[in-house]
Amino acid sequence: MIDKDSHTHHISQQFNVELEEVRSHLLAMGGLVEKQVNDAVTALIDADSGLAQQVREVDDQINQMERNIDEECLRILARRQPAASDLRLIISISKSVIDLERIGDESTKIAKRAILLCEEGESPRGYVEVRHIGDQVRNMVRDALDAFARFDADLALSVAQYDKIIDREYKTALRELVTYMMEDPRSISRVLNVIWVLRSLERIGDHARNISELVIYLVRGTDVRHIGLKRMKEEVEGISSKNANVLGKSDDK
């Protein structure tokens, strides 16, 4: 198991600096993406087309940050040839930026739908669900980034577990909105836009889960993708128990 201090004990101080810089750049990109999610949902709820346009414009900055971080990771791999936990850090960062960029893409899609709904001039059904699920997925993104910043596998696990709740609430909202469209065909165009917004929010939750799985891989050294929540929990808590036993035996000595 590693913690946030594990990457600051190299003989080369410059290597320490490079690792910390690329991690800081990832977290800065994450902060911007988190704001993008929040602004996109706010623009929709408040019918603020100006804010929605700002969200769309930020997407170019997000894309450039992804390219810059990719280049940093490649330089470190080529020059330092990192191993063990350092290699896991670089791999986790290079994969996480992909998910962050895609969260930015989904936020831009929400902003586009917000502009369309502003033009239609009438608040459709589904805004309560958008606000609720939007708040939840934004918290997931924030917690996934916090877990990365603190090398916190337990917090990462809780993010992955929460994704199931988002999936369930998305399906419930979808059924309600489809029923509403059947009862009032005049609402179909407006409500379809809301459904696409909810779909984007559900995908943002998926990307936050992906980042949390990378945090567990980074901290525990175990690839927990595609193994299910039960086994993921066992990996996180089971390895924690083993470490606790080892520490206890060391203390006894």
PyMOL commands that set and color helices and strands:
alter all, ss='L'
color gray80, all
select helices_A, chain A and resi 13-45+49-80+84-120+127-150+153-183+185-220+229-252
alter helices_A, ss='H'
color red, helices_A
deselect
rebuild
show_as cartoon
